[in-house]
Amino acid sequence: MKRLGHLSSILLLGFVLARVGVATAQVEYAVLDNGFRVVLVPKPSSSVVASIVVVGAGLRYETIDQNGLSHFLEHLLFNGTEQRTQKQLYDEMDRIGGYNNANTGEDYTNFMVLAPKEHIATALDIQADMLFHSTLPPEKLEKERGIVLREIDKDLDQPDAQAQRLLKALVFEGTPYAWPILGPRQLIATIPRETVYSYYKTYYVPNNMTGFIIGDFDSDQMLKLVREKFGSVAPKTVPELEPLRPRLPSQDRLFKRRFATKQVSLHLGALGAAPRLPDFYACELAADLLASEEGSWSLAKHLRSRFGGAVSNVSVDYDFHPELTALLVQVTLDTAADVQAVWDATREFLRKAADTPIDQRELDALRLTLRTAEVLDGERPHHLGILKAPYLAVFGPSILSDYWPGMNAVTPAEIQRVWKRWMSETHFTGLAAGPLKLEGTRQATVAGAPEVRTLANGLTVILQQDPSAPIFAAHLLVKGRLLVEPAGKDGITNLLHQLLPKGTRSHPGESLRKALDEIGARVQVTDSPWIPFDDYYTQPDFSFVRFECLDEYRDRGLKLLAEMVREPQLDEKEFQQVKQRALGMAGMRSGSSRERSRRLFMSTLFAGHPFSRAVYGTPRTLGSISYEDVRQFARGYLVPSNMILAVVTAGPADEMWQQIEREFNWRGRAGLRAEGAEWPQFVKGIKKVEDRKGSGRAYLRLGNILPQVSDADVPALLVANEILSSRIAFDLREKRGWAYSIGSSVSLFGDRGWFSAAMNLSAQNLQAATDAIREHMRRLQQVKPQKDELERAINQVRSRYAMRTLRRVNRAFYMSVDQYRTGRDDWTRDVVNRVAEVTASDVVRVSKLFTPDDLVVVWVD
């Protein structure tokens, strides 16, 4: 959470070593020639040594278009260096019995290693190698991106985390601290490796780091070792940060949000000035006094005396950063509690606390408790390092020598003086979150059944009311895509969609982005080309606009969404920029064995059908698209009769229907007509296609058109594919080590579809891998799966759907796609519900659709 401080006062030629005391340990610190700061805490009683390196890279260092970059980079640094592969990093640390981990804060990123003292040299070598020489391997980027995206999704679906994140967004408004550490999903999904690598090279420099080493070692020998491992890298100038300009409220304000929780949480926040010594110590002690269960300053004791058992928990946190501080309070309440009364009582107590004398014995007891906790934490050296990292980041190493003398010098009168001044200069921001009764919101707690209507202009609308969370989500599906794109203009839909967030006639240019930012909206108009393994939204038969915001802004959000497709600005300058980026991406894809194999597979399997074309376009087709082409295409593509709008809202359904009628029922033009195209024929025999360039990095893809699939067989088909995919992954990746990414899939378009399997591998294993996958297909048709394998596959299919539909916008996605392809908005949900009924015999029966002797086989390297 805390930013690195400067240590210019001890930065001399070579290094300077000072010996000072903190708590019960001796602290020694030095600065190497390259600016790397190191703090040594010898503890002869410890059998291990921990090294914690605090890097000045966190939220405070990010721009809005880099939000989440620090955390993403933290993940990537464990994937390989110039000297070690990811496997070698893990194996070498395991061999010495070490521990290697990291965490990202708001003002820093923290890297820690822990190892037996006899192996600390190896551990430090690994740590320095990761910090200074990581390569951020491109082939590992998407794996880590996927992990972080799943972490974001998990965080988004935890009401407590949502409430805390929202409070910080309100309290720290106008500063990077208002942003989530993990970053927004859309940004992490699209940020390119080049941006991450540039950030890494900018901030991961020795003069922007502080090492904190604790354990059993000789200080002189350890300092020599630190100079050897960390001292040879040259320093670089770190960019200066722009001063913070938080938006300060002019009065106290309380916001209320509905969440599907069993209790109500009342959050309060108040901004304070930058942390300055010695007042900082007084503020920390004041917050600890407020957080205590007993005592004259105990907030919990005061609230329970007023509201009894309605108050179940009270927490108080003093949040400090280089340029500002904040008081963050959370009170957990019974649902029957009077939230307004607790809000009033809490503010009153905090403001008047400075008028209550503090007993000296109570203050001394608190300090003893804190010192004892530090000593006990010192038994786990890496844990102590984590706790001290925020202080090192904000104040620098000198805080470790100054801290306890400063804390011990604080008097009760000083605490009262500092607190009174703070409370007289600030205003409170509050957030009540939970199952609240909000005016204008229905009190149902479960989602209603979706309702489908067709407007007079031909627009199909699916609306579901779900008051369990205060989120508005919409998925706008535009029909056709490859089926209606002009000949030779592959990728024109993608260009058009990228222009939609660039401005409307009512909100031209940047004013649209600002309008979206004002309501905290998330808009996604294309899948990220940087995440090839998470592109299930991109389909050949439709395009989309995904829109999310808090439900209280649903009216403004729906209006902006309608503007984007009703009156897109389509600026020519923006078009040229979008086209250039698309051409660059197309060029990169043409060099990717994965993308080359996909294109070759689809063009072979769907020869003569529009699905054989490139969804994102090729350098040739994109180059032929003009600004006027896009404008003309938009006039026939973005028409109401060519769209399906699915909405999930917490608000009243009747009000939402009225607004949809207002915003989306514009006069419709005649839309583009999809040319009739016969579904391709099943391929007989083995049709092998190769594109061999001898790169050594190969991609195998095989599959075939599925015969007409009955609705009754779809659940079993999904389970059979899950079993096959798991088997080939276990065999070819886990046992033989041939692949990093591998799996099979079934793509269904109503009763039509195709099957495919794909993997990346070494070119020398192409034939063997092809044979192995075909053999697994045969075995699936011959032997019934065991009970546990069948149960695991069923649970995987159900769990994957459940995880994806946790987010309302994904629920809207499935409803709109199902309505388009099957005429039923609940088709996928119904299929997944029927998966539980699949038997082993069903799997063997439908696996006959996977034909090992009739396949298109694509080899690319």
Disulfide bonds with the S-S distance in Angstrom:
none
